[in-house]
Amino acid sequence: MSQAKEEALELIRKMPDTASTAEILEELYFKEQVERGLRDVLEGRTISHQELKERLAQWRKSAGR
């Protein structure tokens, strides 16, 4: 069995028996997004806090906010 499948099954096992399919999918999606973010950091795909502030300010201005 693949590592990804094992990790997904372990995550599901740790959830309450009352967990809905939607809650399971949300947890799996959250896990994937965290892992993607950590890969981005390791591979240098990040921006500085200042750059983020500038991008947000530019976005807000273009959105009329």
PyMOL Python script that loads the backbone (N, CA, C, O; Angstrom):
from pymol import cmd

cmd.read_pdbstr("""\
ATOM      1  N   MET A   1       0.850  -1.175   0.000  1.00  0.00           N
ATOM      2  CA  MET A   1       0.000   0.000   0.000  1.00  0.00           C
ATOM      3  C   MET A   1       0.895   1.238   0.000  1.00  0.00           C
ATOM      4  O   MET A   1       1.946   1.255   0.641  1.00  0.00           O
ATOM      5  N   SER A   2       0.468   2.268  -0.723  1.00  0.00           N
ATOM      6  CA  SER A   2       1.278   3.479  -0.814  1.00  0.00           C
ATOM      7  C   SER A   2       1.285   4.237   0.512  1.00  0.00           C
ATOM      8  O   SER A   2       0.385   4.095   1.340  1.00  0.00           O
ATOM      9  N   GLN A   3       2.317   5.037   0.682  1.00  0.00           N
ATOM     10  CA  GLN A   3       2.433   5.841   1.906  1.00  0.00           C
ATOM     11  C   GLN A   3       1.277   6.829   2.015  1.00  0.00           C
ATOM     12  O   GLN A   3       0.751   7.049   3.106  1.00  0.00           O
ATOM     13  N   ALA A   4       0.880   7.425   0.898  1.00  0.00           N
ATOM     14  CA  ALA A   4      -0.223   8.388   0.917  1.00  0.00           C
ATOM     15  C   ALA A   4      -1.511   7.724   1.394  1.00  0.00           C
ATOM     16  O   ALA A   4      -2.260   8.298   2.184  1.00  0.00           O
ATOM     17  N   LYS A   5      -1.757   6.526   0.912  1.00  0.00           N
ATOM     18  CA  LYS A   5      -2.971   5.802   1.316  1.00  0.00           C
ATOM     19  C   LYS A   5      -2.910   5.437   2.794  1.00  0.00           C
ATOM     20  O   LYS A   5      -3.904   5.561   3.508  1.00  0.00           O
ATOM     21  N   GLU A   6      -1.755   4.989   3.248  1.00  0.00           N
ATOM     22  CA  GLU A   6      -1.577   4.658   4.669  1.00  0.00           C
ATOM     23  C   GLU A   6      -1.833   5.880   5.552  1.00  0.00           C
ATOM     24  O   GLU A   6      -2.513   5.780   6.572  1.00  0.00           O
ATOM     25  N   GLU A   7      -1.285   7.032   5.157  1.00  0.00           N
ATOM     26  CA  GLU A   7      -1.465   8.255   5.926  1.00  0.00           C
ATOM     27  C   GLU A   7      -2.931   8.683   5.945  1.00  0.00           C
ATOM     28  O   GLU A   7      -3.433   9.131   6.976  1.00  0.00           O
ATOM     29  N   ALA A   8      -3.614   8.546   4.817  1.00  0.00           N
ATOM     30  CA  ALA A   8      -5.033   8.900   4.753  1.00  0.00           C
ATOM     31  C   ALA A   8      -5.851   7.993   5.657  1.00  0.00           C
ATOM     32  O   ALA A   8      -6.728   8.461   6.383  1.00  0.00           O
ATOM     33  N   LEU A   9      -5.570   6.711   5.617  1.00  0.00           N
ATOM     34  CA  LEU A   9      -6.300   5.771   6.462  1.00  0.00           C
ATOM     35  C   LEU A   9      -6.050   6.046   7.940  1.00  0.00           C
ATOM     36  O   LEU A   9      -6.971   5.953   8.752  1.00  0.00           O
ATOM     37  N   GLU A  10      -4.823   6.381   8.292  1.00  0.00           N
ATOM     38  CA  GLU A  10      -4.504   6.688   9.684  1.00  0.00           C
ATOM     39  C   GLU A  10      -5.242   7.947  10.142  1.00  0.00           C
ATOM     40  O   GLU A  10      -5.766   7.995  11.255  1.00  0.00           O
ATOM     41  N   LEU A  11      -5.279   8.953   9.290  1.00  0.00           N
ATOM     42  CA  LEU A  11      -6.005  10.169   9.619  1.00  0.00           C
ATOM     43  C   LEU A  11      -7.486   9.850   9.855  1.00  0.00           C
ATOM     44  O   LEU A  11      -8.085  10.336  10.814  1.00  0.00           O
ATOM     45  N   ILE A  12      -8.060   9.045   8.989  1.00  0.00           N
ATOM     46  CA  ILE A  12      -9.471   8.679   9.120  1.00  0.00           C
ATOM     47  C   ILE A  12      -9.702   7.876  10.396  1.00  0.00           C
ATOM     48  O   ILE A  12     -10.693   8.094  11.093  1.00  0.00           O
ATOM     49  N   ARG A  13      -8.808   6.960  10.705  1.00  0.00           N
ATOM     50  CA  ARG A  13      -8.952   6.151  11.929  1.00  0.00           C
ATOM     51  C   ARG A  13      -8.972   7.005  13.187  1.00  0.00           C
ATOM     52  O   ARG A  13      -9.648   6.671  14.160  1.00  0.00           O
ATOM     53  N   LYS A  14      -8.229   8.109  13.169  1.00  0.00           N
ATOM     54  CA  LYS A  14      -8.138   8.979  14.342  1.00  0.00           C
ATOM     55  C   LYS A  14      -9.368   9.862  14.519  1.00  0.00           C
ATOM     56  O   LYS A  14      -9.572  10.442  15.585  1.00  0.00           O
ATOM     57  N   MET A  15     -10.177   9.963  13.484  1.00  0.00           N
ATOM     58  CA  MET A  15     -11.367  10.807  13.564  1.00  0.00           C
ATOM     59  C   MET A  15     -12.479  10.082  14.317  1.00  0.00           C
ATOM     60  O   MET A  15     -12.490   8.853  14.373  1.00  0.00           O
ATOM     61  N   PRO A  16     -13.405  10.830  14.891  1.00  0.00           N
ATOM     62  CA  PRO A  16     -14.509  10.190  15.610  1.00  0.00           C
ATOM     63  C   PRO A  16     -15.367   9.338  14.669  1.00  0.00           C
ATOM     64  O   PRO A  16     -15.444   9.607  13.470  1.00  0.00           O
ATOM     65  N   ASP A  17     -15.997   8.330  15.217  1.00  0.00           N
ATOM     66  CA  ASP A  17     -16.855   7.460  14.416  1.00  0.00           C
ATOM     67  C   ASP A  17     -18.028   8.219  13.808  1.00  0.00           C
ATOM     68  O   ASP A  17     -18.635   7.764  12.839  1.00  0.00           O
ATOM     69  N   THR A  18     -18.339   9.356  14.370  1.00  0.00           N
ATOM     70  CA  THR A  18     -19.460  10.157  13.872  1.00  0.00           C
ATOM     71  C   THR A  18     -19.067  11.110  12.747  1.00  0.00           C
ATOM     72  O   THR A  18     -19.910  11.856  12.249  1.00  0.00           O
ATOM     73  N   ALA A  19     -17.803  11.096  12.343  1.00  0.00           N
ATOM     74  CA  ALA A  19     -17.326  12.010  11.299  1.00  0.00           C
ATOM     75  C   ALA A  19     -18.070  11.746   9.991  1.00  0.00           C
ATOM     76  O   ALA A  19     -18.244  10.601   9.571  1.00  0.00           O
ATOM     77  N   SER A  20     -18.497  12.823   9.370  1.00  0.00           N
ATOM     78  CA  SER A  20     -19.197  12.707   8.086  1.00  0.00           C
ATOM     79  C   SER A  20     -18.174  12.614   6.953  1.00  0.00           C
ATOM     80  O   SER A  20     -16.986  12.873   7.146  1.00  0.00           O
ATOM     81  N   THR A  21     -18.652  12.246   5.794  1.00  0.00           N
ATOM     82  CA  THR A  21     -17.786  12.193   4.616  1.00  0.00           C
ATOM     83  C   THR A  21     -17.200  13.578   4.340  1.00  0.00           C
ATOM     84  O   THR A  21     -16.029  13.707   3.985  1.00  0.00           O
ATOM     85  N   ALA A  22     -18.021  14.600   4.505  1.00  0.00           N
ATOM     86  CA  ALA A  22     -17.535  15.974   4.273  1.00  0.00           C
ATOM     87  C   ALA A  22     -16.414  16.330   5.245  1.00  0.00           C
ATOM     88  O   ALA A  22     -15.424  16.945   4.848  1.00  0.00           O
ATOM     89  N   GLU A  23     -16.561  15.950   6.513  1.00  0.00           N
ATOM     90  CA  GLU A  23     -15.512  16.239   7.501  1.00  0.00           C
ATOM     91  C   GLU A  23     -14.226  15.486   7.183  1.00  0.00           C
ATOM     92  O   GLU A  23     -13.130  16.024   7.346  1.00  0.00           O
ATOM     93  N   ILE A  24     -14.356  14.255   6.735  1.00  0.00           N
ATOM     94  CA  ILE A  24     -13.174  13.469   6.347  1.00  0.00           C
ATOM     95  C   ILE A  24     -12.470  14.133   5.178  1.00  0.00           C
ATOM     96  O   ILE A  24     -11.246  14.267   5.178  1.00  0.00           O
ATOM     97  N   LEU A  25     -13.242  14.549   4.178  1.00  0.00           N
ATOM     98  CA  LEU A  25     -12.650  15.209   3.014  1.00  0.00           C
ATOM     99  C   LEU A  25     -11.985  16.526   3.395  1.00  0.00           C
ATOM    100  O   LEU A  25     -10.925  16.862   2.866  1.00  0.00           O
ATOM    101  N   GLU A  26     -12.599  17.270   4.308  1.00  0.00           N
ATOM    102  CA  GLU A  26     -11.995  18.522   4.771  1.00  0.00           C
ATOM    103  C   GLU A  26     -10.646  18.268   5.436  1.00  0.00           C
ATOM    104  O   GLU A  26      -9.688  19.003   5.196  1.00  0.00           O
ATOM    105  N   GLU A  27     -10.567  17.245   6.261  1.00  0.00           N
ATOM    106  CA  GLU A  27      -9.306  16.917   6.939  1.00  0.00           C
ATOM    107  C   GLU A  27      -8.240  16.486   5.941  1.00  0.00           C
ATOM    108  O   GLU A  27      -7.083  16.893   6.053  1.00  0.00           O
ATOM    109  N   LEU A  28      -8.620  15.671   4.969  1.00  0.00           N
ATOM    110  CA  LEU A  28      -7.662  15.234   3.953  1.00  0.00           C
ATOM    111  C   LEU A  28      -7.169  16.413   3.120  1.00  0.00           C
ATOM    112  O   LEU A  28      -5.985  16.503   2.794  1.00  0.00           O
ATOM    113  N   TYR A  29      -8.087  17.312   2.781  1.00  0.00           N
ATOM    114  CA  TYR A  29      -7.710  18.494   2.014  1.00  0.00           C
ATOM    115  C   TYR A  29      -6.776  19.394   2.824  1.00  0.00           C
ATOM    116  O   TYR A  29      -5.782  19.898   2.302  1.00  0.00           O
ATOM    117  N   PHE A  30      -7.103  19.590   4.097  1.00  0.00           N
ATOM    118  CA  PHE A  30      -6.260  20.417   4.969  1.00  0.00           C
ATOM    119  C   PHE A  30      -4.853  19.826   5.058  1.00  0.00           C
ATOM    120  O   PHE A  30      -3.862  20.548   4.946  1.00  0.00           O
ATOM    121  N   LYS A  31      -4.774  18.518   5.258  1.00  0.00           N
ATOM    122  CA  LYS A  31      -3.474  17.833   5.351  1.00  0.00           C
ATOM    123  C   LYS A  31      -2.667  18.054   4.078  1.00  0.00           C
ATOM    124  O   LYS A  31      -1.471  18.336   4.145  1.00  0.00           O
ATOM    125  N   GLU A  32      -3.309  17.929   2.921  1.00  0.00           N
ATOM    126  CA  GLU A  32      -2.614  18.118   1.644  1.00  0.00           C
ATOM    127  C   GLU A  32      -2.114  19.551   1.497  1.00  0.00           C
ATOM    128  O   GLU A  32      -1.003  19.773   1.016  1.00  0.00           O
ATOM    129  N   GLN A  33      -2.923  20.519   1.906  1.00  0.00           N
ATOM    130  CA  GLN A  33      -2.514  21.915   1.788  1.00  0.00           C
ATOM    131  C   GLN A  33      -1.332  22.232   2.700  1.00  0.00           C
ATOM    132  O   GLN A  33      -0.437  22.980   2.306  1.00  0.00           O
ATOM    133  N   VAL A  34      -1.313  21.681   3.902  1.00  0.00           N
ATOM    134  CA  VAL A  34      -0.186  21.881   4.811  1.00  0.00           C
ATOM    135  C   VAL A  34       1.072  21.265   4.210  1.00  0.00           C
ATOM    136  O   VAL A  34       2.135  21.887   4.215  1.00  0.00           O
ATOM    137  N   GLU A  35       0.954  20.048   3.695  1.00  0.00           N
ATOM    138  CA  GLU A  35       2.115  19.392   3.085  1.00  0.00           C
ATOM    139  C   GLU A  35       2.618  20.168   1.880  1.00  0.00           C
ATOM    140  O   GLU A  35       3.827  20.270   1.670  1.00  0.00           O
ATOM    141  N   ARG A  36       1.703  20.717   1.083  1.00  0.00           N
ATOM    142  CA  ARG A  36       2.104  21.517  -0.078  1.00  0.00           C
ATOM    143  C   ARG A  36       2.854  22.762   0.380  1.00  0.00           C
ATOM    144  O   ARG A  36       3.865  23.133  -0.217  1.00  0.00           O
ATOM    145  N   GLY A  37       2.369  23.404   1.428  1.00  0.00           N
ATOM    146  CA  GLY A  37       3.044  24.582   1.963  1.00  0.00           C
ATOM    147  C   GLY A  37       4.436  24.274   2.473  1.00  0.00           C
ATOM    148  O   GLY A  37       5.373  25.040   2.250  1.00  0.00           O
ATOM    149  N   LEU A  38       4.568  23.154   3.158  1.00  0.00           N
ATOM    150  CA  LEU A  38       5.888  22.764   3.658  1.00  0.00           C
ATOM    151  C   LEU A  38       6.851  22.455   2.511  1.00  0.00           C
ATOM    152  O   LEU A  38       8.033  22.789   2.593  1.00  0.00           O
ATOM    153  N   ARG A  39       6.359  21.822   1.444  1.00  0.00           N
ATOM    154  CA  ARG A  39       7.200  21.577   0.263  1.00  0.00           C
ATOM    155  C   ARG A  39       7.629  22.903  -0.357  1.00  0.00           C
ATOM    156  O   ARG A  39       8.782  23.062  -0.759  1.00  0.00           O
ATOM    157  N   ASP A  40       6.697  23.856  -0.433  1.00  0.00           N
ATOM    158  CA  ASP A  40       7.032  25.165  -0.992  1.00  0.00           C
ATOM    159  C   ASP A  40       8.163  25.814  -0.199  1.00  0.00           C
ATOM    160  O   ASP A  40       9.082  26.383  -0.788  1.00  0.00           O
ATOM    161  N   VAL A  41       8.105  25.735   1.114  1.00  0.00           N
ATOM    162  CA  VAL A  41       9.159  26.313   1.956  1.00  0.00           C
ATOM    163  C   VAL A  41      10.486  25.629   1.665  1.00  0.00           C
ATOM    164  O   VAL A  41      11.501  26.298   1.468  1.00  0.00           O
ATOM    165  N   LEU A  42      10.486  24.302   1.638  1.00  0.00           N
ATOM    166  CA  LEU A  42      11.727  23.565   1.383  1.00  0.00           C
ATOM    167  C   LEU A  42      12.323  23.885   0.023  1.00  0.00           C
ATOM    168  O   LEU A  42      13.543  23.875  -0.142  1.00  0.00           O
ATOM    169  N   GLU A  43      11.462  24.171  -0.958  1.00  0.00           N
ATOM    170  CA  GLU A  43      11.920  24.439  -2.315  1.00  0.00           C
ATOM    171  C   GLU A  43      12.083  25.934  -2.604  1.00  0.00           C
ATOM    172  O   GLU A  43      12.306  26.334  -3.747  1.00  0.00           O
ATOM    173  N   GLY A  44      11.967  26.753  -1.553  1.00  0.00           N
ATOM    174  CA  GLY A  44      12.234  28.174  -1.699  1.00  0.00           C
ATOM    175  C   GLY A  44      11.135  28.976  -2.362  1.00  0.00           C
ATOM    176  O   GLY A  44      11.378  30.101  -2.798  1.00  0.00           O
ATOM    177  N   ARG A  45       9.944  28.435  -2.451  1.00  0.00           N
ATOM    178  CA  ARG A  45       8.829  29.157  -3.070  1.00  0.00           C
ATOM    179  C   ARG A  45       8.070  29.924  -1.982  1.00  0.00           C
ATOM    180  O   ARG A  45       6.957  29.564  -1.598  1.00  0.00           O
ATOM    181  N   THR A  46       8.707  30.984  -1.506  1.00  0.00           N
ATOM    182  CA  THR A  46       8.114  31.809  -0.465  1.00  0.00           C
ATOM    183  C   THR A  46       8.325  33.275  -0.811  1.00  0.00           C
ATOM    184  O   THR A  46       9.125  33.617  -1.682  1.00  0.00           O
ATOM    185  N   ILE A  47       7.589  34.134  -0.111  1.00  0.00           N
ATOM    186  CA  ILE A  47       7.803  35.568  -0.235  1.00  0.00           C
ATOM    187  C   ILE A  47       7.941  36.137   1.174  1.00  0.00           C
ATOM    188  O   ILE A  47       7.521  35.520   2.153  1.00  0.00           O
ATOM    189  N   SER A  48       8.530  37.310   1.256  1.00  0.00           N
ATOM    190  CA  SER A  48       8.717  37.950   2.557  1.00  0.00           C
ATOM    191  C   SER A  48       7.394  38.518   3.056  1.00  0.00           C
ATOM    192  O   SER A  48       6.435  38.680   2.301  1.00  0.00           O
ATOM    193  N   HIS A  49       7.375  38.813   4.343  1.00  0.00           N
ATOM    194  CA  HIS A  49       6.192  39.425   4.942  1.00  0.00           C
ATOM    195  C   HIS A  49       5.909  40.766   4.270  1.00  0.00           C
ATOM    196  O   HIS A  49       4.756  41.099   3.998  1.00  0.00           O
ATOM    197  N   GLN A  50       6.951  41.522   4.007  1.00  0.00           N
ATOM    198  CA  GLN A  50       6.788  42.823   3.356  1.00  0.00           C
ATOM    199  C   GLN A  50       6.180  42.668   1.967  1.00  0.00           C
ATOM    200  O   GLN A  50       5.288  43.430   1.594  1.00  0.00           O
ATOM    201  N   GLU A  51       6.652  41.694   1.199  1.00  0.00           N
ATOM    202  CA  GLU A  51       6.116  41.459  -0.141  1.00  0.00           C
ATOM    203  C   GLU A  51       4.632  41.085  -0.054  1.00  0.00           C
ATOM    204  O   GLU A  51       3.832  41.538  -0.872  1.00  0.00           O
ATOM    205  N   LEU A  52       4.269  40.275   0.917  1.00  0.00           N
ATOM    206  CA  LEU A  52       2.869  39.903   1.103  1.00  0.00           C
ATOM    207  C   LEU A  52       2.026  41.139   1.406  1.00  0.00           C
ATOM    208  O   LEU A  52       0.948  41.312   0.836  1.00  0.00           O
ATOM    209  N   LYS A  53       2.510  41.994   2.295  1.00  0.00           N
ATOM    210  CA  LYS A  53       1.775  43.214   2.631  1.00  0.00           C
ATOM    211  C   LYS A  53       1.575  44.081   1.391  1.00  0.00           C
ATOM    212  O   LYS A  53       0.498  44.642   1.193  1.00  0.00           O
ATOM    213  N   GLU A  54       2.606  44.193   0.559  1.00  0.00           N
ATOM    214  CA  GLU A  54       2.512  45.002  -0.655  1.00  0.00           C
ATOM    215  C   GLU A  54       1.508  44.395  -1.638  1.00  0.00           C
ATOM    216  O   GLU A  54       0.718  45.115  -2.249  1.00  0.00           O
ATOM    217  N   ARG A  55       1.541  43.086  -1.784  1.00  0.00           N
ATOM    218  CA  ARG A  55       0.596  42.425  -2.689  1.00  0.00           C
ATOM    219  C   ARG A  55      -0.839  42.572  -2.205  1.00  0.00           C
ATOM    220  O   ARG A  55      -1.748  42.801  -3.004  1.00  0.00           O
ATOM    221  N   LEU A  56      -1.042  42.442  -0.902  1.00  0.00           N
ATOM    222  CA  LEU A  56      -2.388  42.607  -0.358  1.00  0.00           C
ATOM    223  C   LEU A  56      -2.878  44.037  -0.551  1.00  0.00           C
ATOM    224  O   LEU A  56      -4.035  44.254  -0.911  1.00  0.00           O
ATOM    225  N   ALA A  57      -2.010  45.004  -0.314  1.00  0.00           N
ATOM    226  CA  ALA A  57      -2.390  46.401  -0.495  1.00  0.00           C
ATOM    227  C   ALA A  57      -2.762  46.657  -1.955  1.00  0.00           C
ATOM    228  O   ALA A  57      -3.743  47.346  -2.236  1.00  0.00           O
ATOM    229  N   GLN A  58      -1.993  46.113  -2.868  1.00  0.00           N
ATOM    230  CA  GLN A  58      -2.267  46.285  -4.296  1.00  0.00           C
ATOM    231  C   GLN A  58      -3.594  45.610  -4.663  1.00  0.00           C
ATOM    232  O   GLN A  58      -4.390  46.169  -5.417  1.00  0.00           O
ATOM    233  N   TRP A  59      -3.824  44.425  -4.137  1.00  0.00           N
ATOM    234  CA  TRP A  59      -5.067  43.710  -4.416  1.00  0.00           C
ATOM    235  C   TRP A  59      -6.268  44.489  -3.875  1.00  0.00           C
ATOM    236  O   TRP A  59      -7.282  44.637  -4.557  1.00  0.00           O
ATOM    237  N   ARG A  60      -6.139  44.984  -2.642  1.00  0.00           N
ATOM    238  CA  ARG A  60      -7.236  45.731  -2.037  1.00  0.00           C
ATOM    239  C   ARG A  60      -7.540  47.000  -2.850  1.00  0.00           C
ATOM    240  O   ARG A  60      -8.702  47.351  -3.054  1.00  0.00           O
ATOM    241  N   LYS A  61      -6.490  47.675  -3.307  1.00  0.00           N
ATOM    242  CA  LYS A  61      -6.673  48.885  -4.102  1.00  0.00           C
ATOM    243  C   LYS A  61      -7.383  48.560  -5.405  1.00  0.00           C
ATOM    244  O   LYS A  61      -8.293  49.283  -5.812  1.00  0.00           O
ATOM    245  N   SER A  62      -6.979  47.483  -6.064  1.00  0.00           N
ATOM    246  CA  SER A  62      -7.601  47.118  -7.341  1.00  0.00           C
ATOM    247  C   SER A  62      -9.031  46.623  -7.152  1.00  0.00           C
ATOM    248  O   SER A  62      -9.829  46.663  -8.089  1.00  0.00           O
ATOM    249  N   ALA A  63      -9.365  46.155  -5.940  1.00  0.00           N
ATOM    250  CA  ALA A  63     -10.712  45.683  -5.649  1.00  0.00           C
ATOM    251  C   ALA A  63     -11.588  46.807  -5.102  1.00  0.00           C
ATOM    252  O   ALA A  63     -12.744  46.573  -4.751  1.00  0.00           O
ATOM    253  N   GLY A  64     -11.045  48.027  -5.025  1.00  0.00           N
ATOM    254  CA  GLY A  64     -11.790  49.170  -4.547  1.00  0.00           C
ATOM    255  C   GLY A  64     -12.018  49.182  -3.043  1.00  0.00           C
ATOM    256  O   GLY A  64     -13.025  49.708  -2.568  1.00  0.00           O
ATOM    257  N   ARG A  65     -11.093  48.608  -2.301  1.00  0.00           N
ATOM    258  CA  ARG A  65     -11.245  48.544  -0.854  1.00  0.00           C
ATOM    259  C   ARG A  65     -10.277  49.447  -0.149  1.00  0.00           C
ATOM    260  O   ARG A  65     -10.275  49.510   1.081  1.00  0.00           O
TER     261      ARG A  65
END
""", "prot")
cmd.dss("prot")
cmd.show_as("cartoon", "prot")
cmd.util.cbc("prot")
cmd.orient("prot")
